[in-house]
Structure formats: structure tokens, C-alpha cells
Amino acid sequence: MTLNATLRALSNTSINPILKLRRYQIHCHSNLLLQSYTVAINSETLLPGTDPPIAQQLFDQTPIRDLKQHNQLFLRSFPNEQSQKALHLFVSLCGSGLSPDRLSMCYVLDYCAGSSDGTVGEQVHCQCVKCGFVHHVSVGNCIVDMYMKTGNVKDGRRVFDEMGDRNVVSWNSLLTGYSLNGFNDQVWELFCQMQVEGYRPNYYTVSNIIPALAKLSVVAVGMQTHALVIKLGFDAEKLVCNSLISMLSKSGMLRDARAIFYNMENKDSVSWNSMIAGHVINGQDLEAFEIFNNMLSAGAKPTSATFASVIKSCANLKELGLLRVLHSKTLKSGFSTHQNVLTTLMVALTKCKEMDDAFSLFSLLEGVQSVVSWTAMISGYLQNGGTDQAVNLFSQMRSEGVKPNHFTYSAILTVQHVAFISEIHAEVIKTNYEKSSSVGTALLDAYVKIGIINDAVKVFELIEVKDLIAWSAMLAGYAHAGETEEAAKIFHQLTREGIKPNEFTFCSIINACTAPTASVEQGKQFHAYAIKLRLNNALCVSSSLVTMYAKRGNIDSAREVFKRQKERDLVSWNSMISGYAQHGQAKKALEVFEEMQKQKLQVDAITFIGVISACTHAGLVEKGQNYFNVMINDHHVNPTMEHYSCMIDLYSRAGMMEKAMDIINGMPFPPAATVWRIVLGASRVHHNIELGKLAAEKIIALEPKDSAAYVLLSNMYAAAGNWQEKVNVRKLMDKRKVKKEPGYSWIEVKNKTYSFLAGDLSHPLSDHIYSKLSELNIRLRDAGYQPDTNYVFHDIEEEQKETILSHHSERLAIAFGLIATLPDIPLQIVKNLRVCGDCHSFIKLVSLIEHRYIVVRDSNRFHHFKDGLCSCGDYW
């Protein structure tokens, strides 16, 4: 507009034309200044920290304002921390009589997103609807972005779905929002949908979805994304390459990540950091150090993220010397005060068991200690046996006003003390963490470990989103409690929920199948399912399978799994040794141990329990003594109560009671009730009444409610014909209200378990069972069998004693098995007490005349009966 035209326009008002002209000149001059200051602020020519509201002052002094001025002031004139001023500016715009345009709406929505002010954002959204701007694609994009950045994914998606027009920016806002809010599993699906609908991803799209896909760690997705990046021509972009390196590393595709890294022409610190972190994630700690050295050689400057990664490698390798060197480098590089570096150093020192040094670093953070550093220190003490220090730190943390997070609660709940766990549980409920998957899982695991399974179940039911870890923890809890059926229900329930079990889930359910009352076929079914999912060769699964088959009486299957293991851990070796020992195959047990020795594998205390037990069950006293000495002198394993119990059992079974007592008297700690039970059992076998009486008194003093001690002692008196003393023991039991544990036997037929008591008549086929027993007794007598009535400890007639013997629970189970199964099917019996000598002779002959393979697991070991012989060699 020319000066004359301006004057003519101004003359149409009642104000003096000269005054109007002056105002217009001020307006134009202010506009120019406002624009220049805005540009200066945008180009960062004003120093950070300078008070740049000069633009605001000029705006306030401008007598005539318009939308252009408002928008210029909006345009980066206020950083995010001044977004409240921007909102006030928007309110003043609305109150000035000027209607905001689309650009104003976009600016204020951007400020709402930056300040995470969802409430004001919703109000601005309403204003957009009133002004009719909501259908403009640019405004719609800003609304979607605002909702996503304020955490309101549901409304953000609703606005996106209702948009009439969309562009690639719309999709970018949606994808970034889903990634930002942790919905990573839906990012790939939306990304594919975007392309199906004909929208071509741009550089910004790819840069934002890759970090989200990296968190999924899915190989197939990683490969497809890499191919797409190449197809779109973004493979030379540094930011995209850095994101790809991170994503491929997290998906286990380290070779592809390295190929991208080495083909990059201009690597920055992010490139090097991504590659170092990738090696650390994949357990290649030495290679991570090699990349770090190459980084230094290339002249690239390490950042705090660089040091954090290489310090983690030191922690994994437990290289304390190298950790000290890196600590010095962080000091020289100026990162010694960076909280993430200090926290990583603390964690590394705790893993190297240097708790004093770790605490010194923690003390340096005084005043700025975050929940992360507190949690790291608490976890460090717990991992190094400093339970009291951890509990004290946890208490101090709360007293200083630092609120624990889910990591803190998950760590402190490993303290196995009933009162403390109850206290933490109450606090968890108050802070609303009980429904959290991580804290809920830690809480139920804590209850499982202290043996309160009912409370564990209640916690599990309250967890809102149960992940695989929560399901596996509950399953492991039932397995730990020996509740096989409940464990199986949990396993089937999680599969119905669409959750795919992993190797640890299978490990737990297979361990549950080792319980004596568990179904034999159930373990086989879970083995088959593991094969179907290709998890049977996972080390923890195959080791559990060895244990399960050995404990369920199928030592041949245990050996087959053991032989097929591509790698073996100590659990596999120990399970095989203990399995052979329990099945009476001492020679094979010792052969496995010798193989371990030849391969120079590390052995532990459990290994020697298995080895000495093998010698015990086979009567190899001299070898047992030798292995006990080797354990102490060559392998420097300090004997525990279990080792001494094995040696006492070794001597007691061989009738060397004096040597057994020498071991007891020479132990560095008081003998437990288990030790005296061994002595009492051997005293009965070897008719040593005085020693048996002493052992029984010791057991009763330690465990007054243990019925076995009273029963064994009374049986000893009965065997010696001292009926009055037997009566006295029984009276003492009645006085103390001690009830004798009844003898049960179980047999599994067609996936169903049947239990029997001595003289049991409750089974529907009782008539057939007793008829079969009568038939067997006749045939066995013809074969020369004579009942040994010394195993009946009642003052009654011989004929009655024979009847009692013939109705023992294991005989009823065997008779039922013979009439309920085909002739070529082996019978497997489980008994909760030790099998008596007469039943042992009876079963040997039954295996001969019925041509059946019979396995009996009693409270001591497995007996394999075949062709009239037993694997124990009549030494048990």
C-alpha cells in the first residue's frame, strides 16, 4: 500500500490523520523489530539464559496488533519451559477480538504437547472444533501429536481415525505416539497398514519406527525393516544407520549390524556407541572392548553412553583391574560426575564384590541420589550377602523422601523373612504397585520361597497384565510346593491365554513332574510339547528332563537325554550321577564322575553327595571313604551336614556302627535329626537296641512329633521280643498325640493314579485284587517262597502275621497293576515308606513268575525287579 493510499484509508476515521499515520509507522517499525528478534532467537544469536522477552515487550507496546504478529511471537519465541506464557498469549489473542487461524492453533497445540499439558490441549481441541479447523490436515496432525505426547493414546487414535484427509505427517505422528507410549508391538502393524493405504514412508518415519522395533527384538521384523530401508534409499543416512545397528543388535543379528557399521563413511559417537552396546547386549564383551579401542584410535570422542557400555562389559567379565582403568578414564574425560556413569560403575563394583568402593561412589552422589542409584546399591548388597545393609539402605531411602520404584521393590523382596515381606506387601498395596507385573511377580516369588503358597496365589490373581515371567513364577511356585496338578493347570491356562511358553516355563513344569505323586505320562507329554516348540535342546530344559526321568524311575530315558545334550551344565552331570546312585547303578555313577574328572569339569558339593551315595547303596565303603577325602583335600569342598550324613549312612549300612558314631562325634556341628534317623534305621537292621534307643531319644528330643522314631524304636523292641517296652513306646505316642504315618503305595494305570493302604478294601476291584494276591501266594509257595514274619511287629499268631504281610500296600498295588495292564507293560510303584524285607523277596519272585519288569520307589531308593533279581543286590 502506498503512502497516499494509506492516508486516504486513515482519513475515513474520526481520529486525526497525522496521529493515525504515526501509529501506523510505529506498528510497521515494531513489526520489523519483532521479526528481527524472532529470527535472532530462532538462530540462537541470543545467548541461552538471556531474558529474550524483548519480543514480548515490543509486542505489548505495539498499539495495533494482528494475527501475523501473534504467530510471529509464537514461532519459537518461547522455549518449552515458557509454554505457560505462550498459552497466556493465545488466551489474550482470543480475548482481543481476533480469531485464531490454523497456524495459531498448530503453535499452541505444539506448546501443549511440549509441556505435556493434556488438559489445556483438550480445551484447545474443543476450540479447533468451534472454529472449524479440526478437518484441516495440519491442525488434525497437531491434535494427534498433542494427545500422543500427553499420553492419551486412545483419543489420539480416535482423532486420527476421524481425519478426512491424512498425509505422511499424520502417520508419523501416530507411529511416534505409539512408540513413545510403549505400544511397540503395534508399531510394525501400523507401519505396514500405512504402506497398504498408499502412503510412502519418509526419512522421519523410518527414523522413528526403528527404535520401537528394536525393543521387540524380533529377527523377522529386523530383516524386513533393513530391506525396506535399502529399498527406500535411506541406507546412507547416518541417523537411520545408527538406529538400524541398534535394532539389529537387539534382534541378535549382530553380523548385519556390523556390516552396516563398517560400511558407514561418517561415523559419529552414536554409531560407535550403538556398535559397542550391541556387542554387550549379545554377550560379546571382549569384542566390545575391541570396538572401544578402535573408537579411540579413530579419534572419536567417547561419551557417557560409551563408558556406561564398556563398564557393563567389565562387570560381566568381572575384570576389576580394567574397571579401575576405565574409572580413571571417566575422571580424565570429565564424566565422573555424570549420574549414569557413576551408577554403572557402582553396579560393576558390586558385581566384582567391591562393596566398600561401590558405597564410596554412592556417597559422592549425596544430595542428588536418585531412585536408580539407591536401587543399584540395595541390589548390590543383596547379591553379595549384605541383607542387613540392604534393608537399612531401603529404610534410609524412604526416610530421605525417595520413593521406591518397581525395580526397588522387586530387589528388596528377595529378602526371605516373613515379617519383612508382609511389611513390604502392605507398602506395595499403598503405592498401588501390587498389580504391577514385575512387583507382583517378585512378591509371589517371595511368598513361594518362604512356603506360603496361598498368599502367592492371591498376589498372582491381582496382577492386571500377567506376562510370561509372572505365569512362570506361579508355575515354579506350585512345582516348589510339589503341587503337580496345580502346576499343570497353570501351564494349560497360560497356553489358552495365547502366551507362548519359553524354556524357563518348560523347566518349571518339568521340575513339577519330578514329585513322587506326579503322573509319569505327564512328564512325557511336556517333553513332547517342548520338542514341538523346539525347546527340548535348551540347556535348562534338557537338564530338567534328565532330573525328571531319573526321579520318575526311567533311568534309561534320562541317559538318552543326557547323551543327546550338545552342552551340559553341572545340573546335568549331577542329576546323572545321583540318578544312577538312586537306581542302584553305582558303577555307572562313578563312571560319569570319572568322565567329569577327565574333562576337568568343575564339581561341587552336590556332585560328591551323589558319588558317596552311589558307594553307600552299593556297599563300597573303601571307595566312599576315598571320595570323601578327595572332596576335602583335592577339591577343597567343605563337608556339609549332607556329606556327613552320607558317610554315616555308608558305615551304618555296612554294620560299622562305631565308625558311624566316630563321624557323628567329630562333626563341627551338632547332628541333625536326619543323622539319627540313619543310625536308628541301621540299629534296627543290625539289632543294636542300645544304640537304637539312643538315636530314637535324640530324634524325639529334636522333633517330638516325628512318628518314625517312635515306630522304629517300638519295632526294634518287638523284633527282640520285648513286648512291654513296645507297649510303653506306643503309650508315649498316645500321650504326646503323635500319629503313625500310614504306609501308602501308588500306581499309575492309563494316566490315572491309584493309591492303596495296607488291607485296603476301598477299590472297586478289591475282590479281583485279593483274588490275584491269593493266586500269587499259592504260586510263590510252590516256587519255594516262605513269608518272613519277623517283619510283623505284633504279638499275634504266625498265621495272622502272614495275612498282614500279604496285605501290604505295595502288594495290593502290584496285584492291581497285574490285572489292569497288558502283560508286556512294566509296573511302577511308589511307596512313601521303606519297603520291608519280606515284600522285597515277594516282588522279586513275582517279577520271575509273571515275567514282569517292576520298579518300586520307596523312601530310600529305586528297586528294579526283573527275572527274580533286584538292582539293589539285596543291599538297601
Secondary structure, 3 states (H helix, E strand, C coil): CCHHHHHHHHHCCCCCHHHHHHHHHHHHHHHHHHHHHHHHHHCCCCCCCCCCCHHHHHHHHCCCCCHHHHHHHHHHHCCHHHHHHHHHHHHHHHHCCCCCCHHHHHHHHHHHHHCCCHHHHHHHHHHHHHHCCCCCHHHHHHHHHHHHHCCCHHHHHHHHHHCCCCCHHHHHHHHHHHHHCCCHHHHHHHHHHHHHCCCCCCHHHHHHHHHHHHHHCCHHHHHHHHHHHHHHCCCCCHHHHHHHHHHHHHCCCHHHHHHHHHHCCCCCHHHHHHHHHHHHHCCCHHHHHHHHHHHHHCCCCCCHHHHHHHHHHHHHHCCHHHHHHHHHHHHHHCCCCCHHHHHHHHHHHHHCCCHHHHHHHHHHCCCCCCHHHHHHHHHHHHHCCCHHHHHHHHHHHHHCCCCCCHHHHHHHCCCCCHHHHHHHHHHHHHCCCCCCHHHHHHHHHHHHHCCCHHHHHHHHHHCCCCCHHHHHHHHHHHHHCCCHHHHHHHHHHHHHCCCCCCHHHHHHHHHHCCCCCCCHHHHHHHHHHHHHCCCCCCHHHHHHHHHHHHHCCCHHHHHHHHHHCCCCCHHHHHHHHHHHHHCCCHHHHHHHHHHHHHCCCCCCHHHHHHHHHHHHHHCCHHHHHHHHHHHHHCCCCCCCHHHHHHHHHHHHHCCCHHHHHHHHHHCCCCCCHHHHHHHHHHHHHCCCHHHHHHHHHHHHHHCCCCHHHHHHHHHHHHHCCCHHHHHHHHHHHHHCCCCCCCCEEEEEECCEEEEEECCCCCCCCHHHHHHHHHHHHHHHHHCCCCCCHHHCCCCCCHHHHHHHHHCCHHHHHHHHHHHHCCCCCCEEEEECCCCCHHHHHHHHHHHHHCCCCEEEECCCCEEEEECCEECCCCCC
